[in-house]
Amino acid sequence: MSIIMKSFMMNALLTLPLLAVALPTPSIAGPGEITAEDIIKVAPATASCAGRGPQCVTAYQAAPAIANSFEKYGIVSFGSQAAVVSTILYESSNFEYDSPIDPVAGKGTRNMQSAEFNEKYASALGLASTGDTVALLNQDLDTSFGSAAWYLSSQRGPCPMSMRDEMHALNSAGYESYVINCLATGELADREQIWNSLLALKQW
């Protein structure tokens, strides 16, 4: 083999690692990167607040707040994130309400949390109650939309990590446990339909 050929082959081999580094890698949306478009695919009504109530916000307003809550409270799996979004969509009637239509003292935020947990949530955030904790929590979209992720991450008794592991594996049993045990409600069918629609997106 000639000296020129050896030199050429050596240069080619030395260049290979550089080429490998230069190759583009696929861009895969990670946790906390939900977009308005993702939400609108599942709940088209969230695209606009036209003809809806004064508490309404659109998916374009909600998506950044929801994404922030995933990061803040460590909701990292797609299945668990979809569960949180399904709760917010269901409870707020597609982001139309931050308080119940028929007022219940102390109940509200975008997942219609009970008074007991709103007080705990406000305390965890270091917010001094002004006498109307719900109004205080609803002043800021990050706080109002963050309640569902906070609840899932903080209430480890009814919402154990084993349940989140099941949702991470996209098992319906995990979601059913989330609704029945974690949220303590029997309203399963409509919620699960939303969750399955979100899962059909595959990723954010």
Backbone as JSON Lines, residues from 0, in Angstrom:
{"i":0,"aa":"M","n":[0.86,-1.2,0.0],"ca":[0.0,0.0,0.0],"c":[0.89,1.24,0.0]}
{"i":1,"aa":"S","n":[0.56,2.2,-0.84],"ca":[1.38,3.39,-0.95],"c":[1.27,4.26,0.28]}
{"i":2,"aa":"I","n":[2.26,5.11,0.47],"ca":[2.25,6.06,1.59],"c":[1.07,7.01,1.47]}
{"i":3,"aa":"I","n":[0.75,7.41,0.22],"ca":[-0.39,8.34,0.0],"c":[-1.7,7.69,0.41]}
{"i":4,"aa":"M","n":[-1.87,6.39,0.02],"ca":[-3.11,5.68,0.36],"c":[-3.24,5.52,1.87]}
{"i":5,"aa":"K","n":[-2.12,5.16,2.55],"ca":[-2.16,5.02,4.01],"c":[-2.54,6.33,4.67]}
{"i":6,"aa":"S","n":[-2.0,7.41,4.17],"ca":[-2.29,8.73,4.74],"c":[-3.76,9.08,4.56]}
{"i":7,"aa":"F","n":[-4.31,8.75,3.36],"ca":[-5.72,9.02,3.1],"c":[-6.62,8.25,4.06]}
{"i":8,"aa":"M","n":[-6.34,6.96,4.26],"ca":[-7.15,6.11,5.13],"c":[-7.07,6.59,6.58]}
{"i":9,"aa":"M","n":[-5.87,6.99,7.01],"ca":[-5.7,7.48,8.38],"c":[-6.53,8.74,8.6]}
{"i":10,"aa":"N","n":[-6.5,9.65,7.64],"ca":[-7.29,10.89,7.76],"c":[-8.78,10.59,7.8]}
{"i":11,"aa":"A","n":[-9.22,9.61,7.02],"ca":[-10.64,9.24,6.99],"c":[-11.08,8.69,8.33]}
{"i":12,"aa":"L","n":[-10.24,7.83,8.93],"ca":[-10.58,7.25,10.22],"c":[-10.65,8.31,11.31]}
{"i":13,"aa":"L","n":[-9.74,9.28,11.26],"ca":[-9.73,10.35,12.26],"c":[-10.94,11.26,12.12]}
{"i":14,"aa":"T","n":[-11.5,11.34,10.91],"ca":[-12.64,12.22,10.66],"c":[-13.95,11.6,11.13]}
{"i":15,"aa":"L","n":[-14.04,10.27,11.21],"ca":[-15.29,9.58,11.55],"c":[-15.91,10.06,12.86]}
{"i":16,"aa":"P","n":[-15.15,10.16,13.98],"ca":[-15.77,10.64,15.22],"c":[-16.38,12.02,15.08]}
{"i":17,"aa":"L","n":[-15.72,12.88,14.27],"ca":[-16.23,14.23,14.08],"c":[-17.54,14.21,13.33]}
{"i":18,"aa":"L","n":[-17.62,13.32,12.32],"ca":[-18.86,13.19,11.56],"c":[-19.98,12.7,12.45]}
{"i":19,"aa":"A","n":[-19.66,11.76,13.35],"ca":[-20.68,11.22,14.25],"c":[-21.23,12.3,15.15]}
{"i":20,"aa":"V","n":[-20.34,13.18,15.63],"ca":[-20.77,14.27,16.49],"c":[-21.64,15.25,15.73]}
{"i":21,"aa":"A","n":[-21.32,15.45,14.46],"ca":[-22.02,16.46,13.67],"c":[-23.41,16.02,13.23]}
{"i":22,"aa":"L","n":[-23.66,14.7,13.26],"ca":[-24.97,14.22,12.81],"c":[-26.07,14.76,13.7]}
{"i":23,"aa":"P","n":[-27.17,15.25,13.12],"ca":[-28.28,15.78,13.93],"c":[-28.99,14.66,14.67]}
{"i":24,"aa":"T","n":[-29.48,14.95,15.85],"ca":[-30.24,13.97,16.62],"c":[-31.7,14.35,16.6]}
{"i":25,"aa":"P","n":[-32.6,13.36,16.64],"ca":[-34.04,13.67,16.62],"c":[-34.43,14.55,17.81]}
{"i":26,"aa":"S","n":[-35.34,15.46,17.57],"ca":[-35.84,16.33,18.63],"c":[-37.09,15.71,19.22]}
{"i":27,"aa":"I","n":[-37.01,15.29,20.47],"ca":[-38.14,14.65,21.14],"c":[-38.58,15.52,22.29]}
{"i":28,"aa":"A","n":[-39.87,15.89,22.3],"ca":[-40.38,16.76,23.36],"c":[-40.27,16.05,24.7]}
{"i":29,"aa":"G","n":[-39.7,16.72,25.67],"ca":[-39.52,16.13,26.99],"c":[-40.61,16.56,27.94]}
{"i":30,"aa":"P","n":[-40.52,16.12,29.2],"ca":[-41.51,16.48,30.2],"c":[-41.66,17.99,30.34]}
{"i":31,"aa":"G","n":[-42.89,18.42,30.53],"ca":[-43.13,19.83,30.76],"c":[-43.2,20.66,29.51]}
{"i":32,"aa":"E","n":[-43.26,20.01,28.33],"ca":[-43.28,20.75,27.07],"c":[-44.61,20.66,26.36]}
{"i":33,"aa":"I","n":[-45.68,20.49,27.09],"ca":[-47.01,20.46,26.5],"c":[-47.28,21.81,25.82]}
{"i":34,"aa":"T","n":[-47.95,21.76,24.68],"ca":[-48.25,22.99,23.94],"c":[-49.75,23.2,23.84]}
{"i":35,"aa":"A","n":[-50.11,24.42,23.46],"ca":[-51.52,24.72,23.25],"c":[-52.11,23.82,22.17]}
{"i":36,"aa":"E","n":[-51.33,23.58,21.14],"ca":[-51.8,22.74,20.03],"c":[-52.13,21.33,20.5]}
{"i":37,"aa":"D","n":[-51.33,20.79,21.43],"ca":[-51.62,19.46,21.99],"c":[-52.99,19.46,22.65]}
{"i":38,"aa":"I","n":[-53.23,20.47,23.45],"ca":[-54.49,20.53,24.21],"c":[-55.68,20.7,23.27]}
{"i":39,"aa":"I","n":[-55.52,21.56,22.26],"ca":[-56.62,21.84,21.34],"c":[-57.01,20.61,20.54]}
{"i":40,"aa":"K","n":[-56.05,19.74,20.23],"ca":[-56.36,18.5,19.52],"c":[-57.36,17.64,20.31]}
{"i":41,"aa":"V","n":[-57.24,17.69,21.62],"ca":[-58.1,16.87,22.49],"c":[-59.35,17.63,22.91]}
{"i":42,"aa":"A","n":[-59.2,18.93,23.13],"ca":[-60.31,19.77,23.6],"c":[-60.39,21.02,22.73]}
{"i":43,"aa":"P","n":[-60.99,20.93,21.55],"ca":[-61.02,22.06,20.62],"c":[-61.62,23.33,21.2]}
{"i":44,"aa":"A","n":[-62.5,23.2,22.18],"ca":[-63.14,24.38,22.77],"c":[-62.13,25.3,23.44]}
{"i":45,"aa":"T","n":[-60.96,24.76,23.81],"ca":[-59.97,25.57,24.52],"c":[-59.22,26.54,23.6]}
{"i":46,"aa":"A","n":[-59.48,26.46,22.31],"ca":[-58.79,27.35,21.36],"c":[-59.24,28.8,21.51]}
{"i":47,"aa":"S","n":[-60.43,29.01,22.06],"ca":[-60.97,30.36,22.15],"c":[-61.87,30.48,23.37]}
{"i":48,"aa":"C","n":[-62.03,31.72,23.84],"ca":[-62.97,31.98,24.94],"c":[-64.2,32.75,24.43]}
{"i":49,"aa":"A","n":[-64.36,32.82,23.13],"ca":[-65.52,33.51,22.57],"c":[-66.82,32.85,23.03]}
{"i":50,"aa":"G","n":[-67.7,33.65,23.62],"ca":[-68.98,33.14,24.08],"c":[-68.91,32.33,25.36]}
{"i":51,"aa":"R","n":[-67.77,32.35,26.02],"ca":[-67.6,31.6,27.26],"c":[-67.48,32.59,28.42]}
{"i":52,"aa":"G","n":[-67.46,32.09,29.64],"ca":[-67.54,32.94,30.82],"c":[-66.3,33.77,31.09]}
{"i":53,"aa":"P","n":[-66.39,34.7,32.06],"ca":[-65.28,35.6,32.37],"c":[-64.07,34.92,33.02]}
{"i":54,"aa":"Q","n":[-64.26,33.71,33.54],"ca":[-63.14,32.98,34.13],"c":[-62.35,32.19,33.09]}
{"i":55,"aa":"C","n":[-62.84,32.18,31.87],"ca":[-62.24,31.35,30.81],"c":[-60.84,31.82,30.44]}
{"i":56,"aa":"V","n":[-59.97,30.87,30.19],"ca":[-58.68,31.13,29.56],"c":[-58.51,30.12,28.43]}
{"i":57,"aa":"T","n":[-57.69,30.46,27.45],"ca":[-57.48,29.58,26.32],"c":[-56.33,28.61,26.57]}
{"i":58,"aa":"A","n":[-56.2,27.66,25.68],"ca":[-55.09,26.72,25.76],"c":[-53.75,27.44,25.63]}
{"i":59,"aa":"Y","n":[-53.76,28.55,24.9],"ca":[-52.52,29.31,24.71],"c":[-52.06,29.95,26.03]}
{"i":60,"aa":"Q","n":[-53.0,30.29,26.87],"ca":[-52.66,30.82,28.19],"c":[-52.36,29.7,29.18]}
{"i":61,"aa":"A","n":[-53.09,28.61,29.05],"ca":[-52.98,27.52,30.02],"c":[-51.73,26.66,29.85]}
{"i":62,"aa":"A","n":[-51.35,26.4,28.61],"ca":[-50.25,25.45,28.37],"c":[-48.95,25.82,29.08]}
{"i":63,"aa":"P","n":[-48.5,27.08,29.05],"ca":[-47.25,27.4,29.77],"c":[-47.38,27.18,31.28]}
{"i":64,"aa":"A","n":[-48.55,27.5,31.84],"ca":[-48.75,27.31,33.28],"c":[-48.73,25.83,33.64]}
{"i":65,"aa":"I","n":[-49.35,25.01,32.82],"ca":[-49.37,23.56,33.06],"c":[-47.95,23.0,32.94]}
{"i":66,"aa":"A","n":[-47.24,23.43,31.91],"ca":[-45.86,22.97,31.72],"c":[-45.0,23.34,32.92]}
{"i":67,"aa":"N","n":[-45.18,24.55,33.43],"ca":[-44.41,24.99,34.61],"c":[-44.72,24.11,35.81]}
{"i":68,"aa":"S","n":[-45.98,23.71,35.94],"ca":[-46.35,22.88,37.1],"c":[-45.71,21.51,37.02]}
{"i":69,"aa":"F","n":[-45.59,20.95,35.83],"ca":[-44.93,19.65,35.68],"c":[-43.48,19.73,36.16]}
{"i":70,"aa":"E","n":[-42.81,20.79,35.77],"ca":[-41.41,20.95,36.17],"c":[-41.29,21.21,37.66]}
{"i":71,"aa":"K","n":[-42.15,22.09,38.18],"ca":[-42.06,22.48,39.59],"c":[-42.33,21.31,40.52]}
{"i":72,"aa":"Y","n":[-43.31,20.46,40.16],"ca":[-43.73,19.4,41.07],"c":[-43.26,18.01,40.64]}
{"i":73,"aa":"G","n":[-42.39,17.95,39.67],"ca":[-41.76,16.68,39.33],"c":[-42.69,15.66,38.69]}
{"i":74,"aa":"I","n":[-43.65,16.12,37.9],"ca":[-44.51,15.19,37.17],"c":[-43.84,14.92,35.84]}
{"i":75,"aa":"V","n":[-43.08,13.84,35.77],"ca":[-42.15,13.66,34.66],"c":[-42.61,12.68,33.58]}
{"i":76,"aa":"S","n":[-43.52,11.78,33.89],"ca":[-43.92,10.81,32.88],"c":[-45.11,11.33,32.07]}
{"i":77,"aa":"F","n":[-45.17,10.92,30.83],"ca":[-46.25,11.35,29.95],"c":[-47.61,10.9,30.49]}
{"i":78,"aa":"G","n":[-47.68,9.67,31.0],"ca":[-48.95,9.17,31.53],"c":[-49.46,9.98,32.7]}
{"i":79,"aa":"S","n":[-48.56,10.34,33.62],"ca":[-48.95,11.15,34.78],"c":[-49.3,12.58,34.36]}
{"i":80,"aa":"Q","n":[-48.55,13.12,33.42],"ca":[-48.86,14.46,32.93],"c":[-50.24,14.47,32.27]}
{"i":81,"aa":"A","n":[-50.53,13.43,31.48],"ca":[-51.84,13.34,30.83],"c":[-52.96,13.23,31.86]}
{"i":82,"aa":"A","n":[-52.69,12.53,32.97],"ca":[-53.69,12.41,34.03],"c":[-53.99,13.77,34.65]}
{"i":83,"aa":"V","n":[-52.95,14.55,34.9],"ca":[-53.13,15.9,35.46],"c":[-53.94,16.77,34.51]}
{"i":84,"aa":"V","n":[-53.59,16.73,33.23],"ca":[-54.31,17.54,32.24],"c":[-55.76,17.1,32.13]}
{"i":85,"aa":"S","n":[-56.0,15.8,32.18],"ca":[-57.38,15.3,32.1],"c":[-58.21,15.82,33.26]}
{"i":86,"aa":"T","n":[-57.61,15.89,34.43],"ca":[-58.32,16.41,35.61],"c":[-58.68,17.88,35.43]}
{"i":87,"aa":"I","n":[-57.71,18.66,34.96],"ca":[-57.95,20.09,34.78],"c":[-59.02,20.33,33.71]}
{"i":88,"aa":"L","n":[-58.92,19.63,32.59],"ca":[-59.91,19.8,31.53],"c":[-61.31,19.42,32.02]}
{"i":89,"aa":"Y","n":[-61.39,18.32,32.73],"ca":[-62.7,17.85,33.22],"c":[-63.27,18.8,34.26]}
{"i":90,"aa":"E","n":[-62.48,19.15,35.24],"ca":[-62.99,19.94,36.36],"c":[-63.29,21.4,35.98]}
{"i":91,"aa":"S","n":[-62.53,21.95,35.06],"ca":[-62.72,23.35,34.69],"c":[-63.61,23.53,33.46]}
{"i":92,"aa":"S","n":[-64.18,22.44,32.98],"ca":[-64.99,22.48,31.75],"c":[-64.2,23.13,30.61]}
{"i":93,"aa":"N","n":[-63.05,22.5,30.32],"ca":[-62.19,22.98,29.23],"c":[-61.7,24.41,29.47]}
{"i":94,"aa":"F","n":[-61.25,24.64,30.7],"ca":[-60.62,25.91,31.1],"c":[-61.61,27.08,31.21]}
{"i":95,"aa":"E","n":[-62.89,26.78,31.29],"ca":[-63.87,27.88,31.38],"c":[-64.0,28.42,32.79]}
{"i":96,"aa":"Y","n":[-63.77,27.57,33.8],"ca":[-64.03,27.98,35.18],"c":[-62.82,27.75,36.08]}
{"i":97,"aa":"D","n":[-62.67,28.64,37.07],"ca":[-61.68,28.42,38.13],"c":[-62.35,28.33,39.5]}
{"i":98,"aa":"S","n":[-63.68,28.38,39.49],"ca":[-64.49,28.2,40.7],"c":[-65.76,27.48,40.28]}
{"i":99,"aa":"P","n":[-66.4,26.74,41.18],"ca":[-67.59,25.98,40.81],"c":[-68.73,26.89,40.33]}
{"i":100,"aa":"I","n":[-69.51,26.38,39.38],"ca":[-70.67,27.13,38.9],"c":[-71.62,27.39,40.05]}
{"i":101,"aa":"D","n":[-71.86,26.37,40.85],"ca":[-72.63,26.52,42.09],"c":[-71.61,26.64,43.21]}
{"i":102,"aa":"P","n":[-71.4,27.85,43.72],"ca":[-70.3,28.07,44.68],"c":[-70.31,27.12,45.87]}
{"i":103,"aa":"V","n":[-69.13,26.62,46.19],"ca":[-68.9,25.81,47.38],"c":[-67.76,26.49,48.13]}
{"i":104,"aa":"A","n":[-68.0,26.81,49.38],"ca":[-67.02,27.59,50.15],"c":[-65.64,26.96,50.1]}
{"i":105,"aa":"G","n":[-64.67,27.76,49.67],"ca":[-63.27,27.33,49.67],"c":[-62.86,26.45,48.52]}
{"i":106,"aa":"K","n":[-63.8,26.04,47.66],"ca":[-63.47,25.13,46.56],"c":[-63.13,25.91,45.29]}
{"i":107,"aa":"G","n":[-62.11,25.43,44.56],"ca":[-61.76,26.1,43.32],"c":[-60.36,25.81,42.86]}
{"i":108,"aa":"T","n":[-59.82,26.68,42.05],"ca":[-58.63,26.56,41.2],"c":[-59.01,25.7,40.0]}
{"i":109,"aa":"R","n":[-58.1,25.51,39.09],"ca":[-58.47,24.86,37.82],"c":[-58.71,23.36,37.95]}
{"i":110,"aa":"N","n":[-58.43,22.76,39.1],"ca":[-58.82,21.36,39.28],"c":[-59.93,21.25,40.34]}
{"i":111,"aa":"M","n":[-60.55,22.38,40.66],"ca":[-61.68,22.44,41.61],"c":[-61.35,21.71,42.9]}
{"i":112,"aa":"Q","n":[-60.23,22.09,43.46],"ca":[-59.74,21.48,44.69],"c":[-60.62,21.89,45.87]}
{"i":113,"aa":"S","n":[-60.75,20.99,46.84],"ca":[-61.56,21.27,48.02],"c":[-60.89,22.32,48.9]}
{"i":114,"aa":"A","n":[-61.7,22.9,49.79],"ca":[-61.19,23.94,50.69],"c":[-60.01,23.44,51.52]}
{"i":115,"aa":"E","n":[-60.1,22.21,52.01],"ca":[-59.02,21.64,52.83],"c":[-57.69,21.67,52.09]}
{"i":116,"aa":"F","n":[-57.7,21.23,50.84],"ca":[-56.45,21.16,50.1],"c":[-56.02,22.52,49.55]}
{"i":117,"aa":"N","n":[-56.97,23.4,49.34],"ca":[-56.57,24.75,48.93],"c":[-55.82,25.47,50.06]}
{"i":118,"aa":"E","n":[-56.24,25.22,51.28],"ca":[-55.52,25.82,52.41],"c":[-54.11,25.24,52.51]}
{"i":119,"aa":"K","n":[-54.0,23.93,52.32],"ca":[-52.67,23.28,52.36],"c":[-51.8,23.77,51.2]}
{"i":120,"aa":"Y","n":[-52.41,23.93,50.05],"ca":[-51.68,24.39,48.87],"c":[-51.17,25.82,49.08]}
{"i":121,"aa":"A","n":[-52.03,26.68,49.56],"ca":[-51.62,28.06,49.82],"c":[-50.5,28.11,50.84]}
{"i":122,"aa":"S","n":[-50.6,27.28,51.88],"ca":[-49.56,27.23,52.9],"c":[-48.24,26.75,52.31]}
{"i":123,"aa":"A","n":[-48.31,25.73,51.44],"ca":[-47.09,25.2,50.81],"c":[-46.42,26.25,49.94]}
{"i":124,"aa":"L","n":[-47.23,27.14,49.37],"ca":[-46.69,28.2,48.52],"c":[-46.24,29.42,49.33]}
{"i":125,"aa":"G","n":[-46.52,29.39,50.63],"ca":[-46.15,30.52,51.48],"c":[-47.04,31.73,51.28]}
{"i":126,"aa":"L","n":[-48.29,31.48,50.84],"ca":[-49.22,32.58,50.61],"c":[-50.03,32.84,51.88]}
{"i":127,"aa":"A","n":[-50.06,34.07,52.31],"ca":[-50.83,34.44,53.49],"c":[-52.29,34.62,53.09]}
{"i":128,"aa":"S","n":[-53.17,33.88,53.72],"ca":[-54.58,33.93,53.38],"c":[-55.16,35.3,53.65]}
{"i":129,"aa":"T","n":[-55.96,35.75,52.71],"ca":[-56.64,37.04,52.85],"c":[-58.09,36.86,53.25]}
{"i":130,"aa":"G","n":[-58.46,35.63,53.57],"ca":[-59.85,35.34,53.89],"c":[-60.56,34.65,52.74]}
{"i":131,"aa":"D","n":[-60.06,34.82,51.53],"ca":[-60.61,34.14,50.36],"c":[-59.46,33.45,49.65]}
{"i":132,"aa":"T","n":[-59.17,32.25,50.11],"ca":[-58.0,31.52,49.61],"c":[-58.12,31.21,48.12]}
{"i":133,"aa":"V","n":[-59.32,30.88,47.67],"ca":[-59.51,30.55,46.26],"c":[-59.19,31.74,45.38]}
{"i":134,"aa":"A","n":[-59.7,32.9,45.74],"ca":[-59.42,34.12,44.97],"c":[-57.92,34.4,44.96]}
{"i":135,"aa":"L","n":[-57.26,34.15,46.08],"ca":[-55.82,34.35,46.17],"c":[-55.08,33.42,45.22]}
{"i":136,"aa":"L","n":[-55.48,32.16,45.2],"ca":[-54.82,31.17,44.34],"c":[-55.11,31.41,42.86]}
{"i":137,"aa":"N","n":[-56.28,31.96,42.58],"ca":[-56.67,32.18,41.19],"c":[-56.14,33.49,40.6]}
{"i":138,"aa":"Q","n":[-55.45,34.27,41.4],"ca":[-54.9,35.53,40.89],"c":[-53.82,35.29,39.85]}
{"i":139,"aa":"D","n":[-53.16,34.15,39.94],"ca":[-52.02,33.84,39.08],"c":[-52.28,32.52,38.36]}
{"i":140,"aa":"L","n":[-52.09,32.49,37.03],"ca":[-52.38,31.28,36.27],"c":[-51.48,30.12,36.67]}
{"i":141,"aa":"D","n":[-50.2,30.39,36.93],"ca":[-49.3,29.32,37.35],"c":[-49.8,28.65,38.63]}
{"i":142,"aa":"T","n":[-50.31,29.47,39.54],"ca":[-50.79,28.95,40.82],"c":[-52.11,28.21,40.64]}
{"i":143,"aa":"S","n":[-53.03,28.79,39.89],"ca":[-54.33,28.17,39.7],"c":[-54.22,26.85,38.94]}
{"i":144,"aa":"F","n":[-53.43,26.83,37.87],"ca":[-53.25,25.6,37.1],"c":[-52.29,24.63,37.77]}
{"i":145,"aa":"G","n":[-51.47,25.12,38.68],"ca":[-50.49,24.26,39.35],"c":[-51.06,23.37,40.42]}
{"i":146,"aa":"S","n":[-52.3,23.62,40.83],"ca":[-52.86,22.87,41.96],"c":[-52.97,21.38,41.69]}
{"i":147,"aa":"A","n":[-53.3,21.0,40.46],"ca":[-53.48,19.57,40.16],"c":[-52.16,18.81,40.25]}
{"i":148,"aa":"A","n":[-51.09,19.41,39.74],"ca":[-49.77,18.76,39.83],"c":[-49.28,18.74,41.28]}
{"i":149,"aa":"W","n":[-49.52,19.84,42.0],"ca":[-49.13,19.88,43.42],"c":[-49.84,18.77,44.18]}
{"i":150,"aa":"Y","n":[-51.13,18.6,43.96],"ca":[-51.9,17.59,44.68],"c":[-51.34,16.2,44.42]}
{"i":151,"aa":"L","n":[-51.1,15.88,43.14],"ca":[-50.59,14.54,42.81],"c":[-49.23,14.29,43.44]}
{"i":152,"aa":"S","n":[-48.38,15.31,43.47],"ca":[-47.03,15.11,43.98],"c":[-46.94,15.12,45.5]}
{"i":153,"aa":"S","n":[-47.88,15.81,46.16],"ca":[-47.76,16.01,47.6],"c":[-48.57,15.03,48.44]}
{"i":154,"aa":"Q","n":[-49.65,14.5,47.89],"ca":[-50.53,13.63,48.67],"c":[-50.14,12.17,48.45]}
{"i":155,"aa":"R","n":[-49.02,11.76,49.06],"ca":[-48.46,10.44,48.8],"c":[-49.26,9.3,49.4]}
{"i":156,"aa":"G","n":[-50.18,9.6,50.33],"ca":[-51.01,8.55,50.89],"c":[-51.97,7.99,49.86]}
{"i":157,"aa":"P","n":[-52.93,8.82,49.42],"ca":[-53.88,8.33,48.4],"c":[-53.29,8.3,47.0]}
{"i":158,"aa":"C","n":[-52.15,8.94,46.8],"ca":[-51.54,9.03,45.45],"c":[-50.11,8.49,45.49]}
{"i":159,"aa":"P","n":[-49.93,7.19,45.75],"ca":[-48.57,6.64,45.93],"c":[-47.77,6.6,44.63]}
{"i":160,"aa":"M","n":[-46.47,6.47,44.76],"ca":[-45.6,6.39,43.58],"c":[-45.93,5.16,42.74]}
{"i":161,"aa":"S","n":[-46.39,4.08,43.38],"ca":[-46.73,2.87,42.62],"c":[-47.85,3.16,41.61]}
{"i":162,"aa":"M","n":[-48.77,4.03,42.0],"ca":[-49.85,4.42,41.09],"c":[-49.29,5.23,39.92]}
{"i":163,"aa":"R","n":[-48.35,6.12,40.22],"ca":[-47.74,6.92,39.16],"c":[-46.9,6.03,38.24]}
{"i":164,"aa":"D","n":[-46.29,4.99,38.8],"ca":[-45.54,4.04,37.97],"c":[-46.47,3.33,36.98]}
{"i":165,"aa":"E","n":[-47.68,3.01,37.44],"ca":[-48.67,2.37,36.56],"c":[-49.06,3.32,35.44]}
{"i":166,"aa":"M","n":[-49.24,4.6,35.78],"ca":[-49.61,5.57,34.74],"c":[-48.44,5.81,33.8]}
{"i":167,"aa":"H","n":[-47.23,5.76,34.34],"ca":[-46.04,5.89,33.49],"c":[-46.01,4.78,32.44]}
{"i":168,"aa":"A","n":[-46.46,3.6,32.84],"ca":[-46.53,2.47,31.92],"c":[-47.79,2.51,31.06]}
{"i":169,"aa":"L","n":[-48.57,3.57,31.22],"ca":[-49.8,3.81,30.46],"c":[-50.85,2.73,30.71]}
{"i":170,"aa":"N","n":[-50.85,2.19,31.91],"ca":[-51.83,1.18,32.29],"c":[-53.1,1.83,32.81]}
{"i":171,"aa":"S","n":[-54.24,1.39,32.3],"ca":[-55.51,1.99,32.71],"c":[-55.77,1.77,34.2]}
{"i":172,"aa":"A","n":[-55.24,0.68,34.75],"ca":[-55.44,0.42,36.19],"c":[-54.83,1.54,37.02]}
{"i":173,"aa":"G","n":[-53.72,2.07,36.58],"ca":[-53.09,3.19,37.29],"c":[-53.95,4.43,37.24]}
{"i":174,"aa":"Y","n":[-54.52,4.71,36.08],"ca":[-55.38,5.89,35.96],"c":[-56.66,5.71,36.78]}
{"i":175,"aa":"E","n":[-57.22,4.54,36.77],"ca":[-58.42,4.28,37.55],"c":[-58.15,4.46,39.04]}
{"i":176,"aa":"S","n":[-56.99,4.03,39.49],"ca":[-56.59,4.23,40.88],"c":[-56.43,5.72,41.17]}
{"i":177,"aa":"Y","n":[-55.87,6.45,40.21],"ca":[-55.71,7.9,40.36],"c":[-57.06,8.57,40.59]}
{"i":178,"aa":"V","n":[-58.04,8.21,39.8],"ca":[-59.37,8.83,39.91],"c":[-60.08,8.39,41.18]}
{"i":179,"aa":"I","n":[-60.13,7.09,41.42],"ca":[-60.94,6.56,42.52],"c":[-60.28,6.78,43.88]}
{"i":180,"aa":"N","n":[-58.97,6.53,43.96],"ca":[-58.29,6.61,45.26],"c":[-57.64,7.97,45.5]}
{"i":181,"aa":"C","n":[-56.95,8.47,44.49],"ca":[-56.22,9.73,44.66],"c":[-57.18,10.92,44.66]}
{"i":182,"aa":"L","n":[-58.06,10.97,43.66],"ca":[-59.02,12.08,43.58],"c":[-60.28,11.82,44.41]}
{"i":183,"aa":"A","n":[-60.46,10.58,44.83],"ca":[-61.6,10.19,45.67],"c":[-62.93,10.52,45.01]}
{"i":184,"aa":"T","n":[-63.08,10.09,43.77],"ca":[-64.34,10.28,43.07],"c":[-64.64,9.05,42.23]}
{"i":185,"aa":"G","n":[-65.91,8.83,41.99],"ca":[-66.32,7.71,41.15],"c":[-66.59,8.12,39.72]}
{"i":186,"aa":"E","n":[-66.34,9.39,39.39],"ca":[-66.6,9.91,38.05],"c":[-65.46,9.49,37.12]}
{"i":187,"aa":"L","n":[-65.51,8.27,36.65],"ca":[-64.36,7.7,35.94],"c":[-64.48,7.79,34.42]}
{"i":188,"aa":"A","n":[-65.62,7.44,33.85],"ca":[-65.73,7.22,32.41],"c":[-65.32,8.44,31.59]}
{"i":189,"aa":"D","n":[-65.87,9.61,31.89],"ca":[-65.56,10.81,31.09],"c":[-64.11,11.24,31.28]}
{"i":190,"aa":"R","n":[-63.61,11.09,32.51],"ca":[-62.21,11.44,32.76],"c":[-61.26,10.53,31.98]}
{"i":191,"aa":"E","n":[-61.57,9.24,32.01],"ca":[-60.69,8.28,31.34],"c":[-60.72,8.49,29.82]}
{"i":192,"aa":"Q","n":[-61.86,8.91,29.3],"ca":[-61.94,9.2,27.87],"c":[-60.98,10.34,27.49]}
{"i":193,"aa":"I","n":[-60.93,11.36,28.33],"ca":[-60.0,12.48,28.09],"c":[-58.56,11.98,28.19]}
{"i":194,"aa":"W","n":[-58.27,11.18,29.22],"ca":[-56.91,10.64,29.4],"c":[-56.48,9.83,28.18]}
{"i":195,"aa":"N","n":[-57.36,8.97,27.7],"ca":[-57.03,8.14,26.54],"c":[-56.82,9.0,25.29]}
{"i":196,"aa":"S","n":[-57.59,10.06,25.16],"ca":[-57.41,10.98,24.02],"c":[-56.05,11.66,24.09]}
{"i":197,"aa":"L","n":[-55.64,12.02,25.29],"ca":[-54.32,12.62,25.47],"c":[-53.21,11.61,25.18]}
{"i":198,"aa":"L","n":[-53.39,10.37,25.63],"ca":[-52.39,9.34,25.38],"c":[-52.24,9.08,23.9]}
{"i":199,"aa":"A","n":[-53.32,9.26,23.15],"ca":[-53.28,9.01,21.69],"c":[-52.33,9.97,20.98]}
{"i":200,"aa":"L","n":[-51.99,11.07,21.64],"ca":[-51.02,12.0,21.05],"c":[-49.6,11.43,21.07]}
{"i":201,"aa":"K","n":[-49.37,10.41,21.88],"ca":[-48.09,9.71,22.02],"c":[-47.05,10.51,22.83]}
{"i":202,"aa":"Q","n":[-46.95,11.79,22.59],"ca":[-46.02,12.65,23.33],"c":[-46.45,14.09,23.09]}
{"i":203,"aa":"W","n":[-45.91,15.0,23.91],"ca":[-46.2,16.41,23.68],"c":[-45.34,16.9,22.54]}
